[in-house]
């Protein structure tokens, strides 16, 4: 397998790179995880070594995937994902043990949805009110002065 790493400069890594997310898991640890999932991608169900269910001309290769991309790649935070489901944009989502999206791990997909008009103005307003209430509660809890 070829790993492609992108650098902005020799001193600065690609902005999406998050250090310290990898752990020294052994191949036998991941083999046990794959066996638990019957050698299938937790997200799309494609079986390792067989043709991918969505990309019919590609063989499925299972990779270690994060359930929560903000946590280290170890223990219960690992799910097997095929090479397509484990793409870089998957760092935006939090998955449950069955590979279903259960949360958002980054602001970018929400902002993109608003910019492209996927959310109605009513939904954006509702989101704004919800987030404003959360910020006010946090500030009140932390003893900060509310801002308007």
RAGILIN-V836100 format. One record per backbone hydrogen bond with DSSP energy under -0.5 kcal/mol. NH is the residue of the N-H (numbers start at 0). CO is the residue of the C=O. E is the energy in kcal/mol with one decimal. If there is no record, write none. Layout:
nh=NH co=CO e=E
nh=NH co=CO e=E
//
This chain:
nh=3 co=1 e=-0.5
nh=4 co=2 e=-0.6
nh=7 co=11 e=-2.0
nh=8 co=11 e=-1.9
nh=13 co=5 e=-1.6
nh=16 co=13 e=-2.1
nh=18 co=16 e=-0.6
nh=20 co=17 e=-0.6
nh=22 co=72 e=-0.6
nh=24 co=22 e=-1.7
nh=29 co=25 e=-1.7
nh=30 co=26 e=-2.4
nh=31 co=27 e=-1.8
nh=32 co=28 e=-1.6
nh=33 co=29 e=-2.9
nh=34 co=30 e=-2.4
nh=35 co=31 e=-2.0
nh=36 co=32 e=-1.4
nh=37 co=34 e=-1.8
nh=38 co=33 e=-3.4
nh=39 co=36 e=-1.0
nh=40 co=45 e=-2.5
nh=41 co=79 e=-3.4
nh=44 co=40 e=-1.6
nh=47 co=38 e=-3.1
nh=48 co=59 e=-2.8
nh=49 co=46 e=-1.8
nh=51 co=54 e=-0.7
nh=51 co=57 e=-3.6
nh=55 co=53 e=-0.8
nh=57 co=54 e=-2.3
nh=59 co=49 e=-3.1
nh=62 co=80 e=-3.1
nh=64 co=78 e=-2.5
nh=66 co=76 e=-2.2
nh=68 co=92 e=-0.6
nh=70 co=67 e=-1.9
nh=72 co=20 e=-3.9
nh=73 co=71 e=-1.8
nh=76 co=73 e=-2.2
nh=77 co=74 e=-1.2
nh=78 co=64 e=-2.4
nh=80 co=62 e=-2.6
nh=82 co=60 e=-0.7
nh=85 co=81 e=-1.7
nh=86 co=83 e=-0.9
nh=89 co=86 e=-1.8
nh=90 co=87 e=-2.0
nh=91 co=88 e=-1.4
nh=92 co=89 e=-1.6
nh=93 co=102 e=-2.2
nh=94 co=66 e=-3.2
nh=95 co=99 e=-2.2
nh=98 co=95 e=-2.0
nh=101 co=93 e=-3.3
nh=102 co=93 e=-1.3
nh=104 co=91 e=-3.5
nh=105 co=91 e=-0.9
nh=109 co=106 e=-0.9
nh=110 co=106 e=-2.4
nh=111 co=107 e=-2.7
nh=112 co=108 e=-1.9
nh=113 co=109 e=-2.1
nh=114 co=110 e=-2.8
nh=115 co=111 e=-2.4
nh=116 co=113 e=-1.1
nh=117 co=112 e=-2.3
nh=118 co=112 e=-1.0
nh=123 co=119 e=-2.4
nh=124 co=120 e=-2.7
nh=125 co=121 e=-2.3
nh=126 co=122 e=-2.4
nh=127 co=123 e=-2.6
nh=128 co=124 e=-2.5
nh=129 co=125 e=-2.3
nh=130 co=126 e=-2.7
nh=131 co=127 e=-2.5
nh=132 co=128 e=-2.3
nh=133 co=129 e=-2.1
nh=134 co=130 e=-2.4
nh=135 co=131 e=-2.5
nh=136 co=132 e=-2.5
nh=137 co=133 e=-2.3
nh=138 co=134 e=-2.7
nh=139 co=135 e=-2.5
nh=140 co=136 e=-2.5
nh=141 co=137 e=-2.4
nh=142 co=138 e=-0.6
nh=142 co=139 e=-0.8
nh=143 co=138 e=-2.9
//
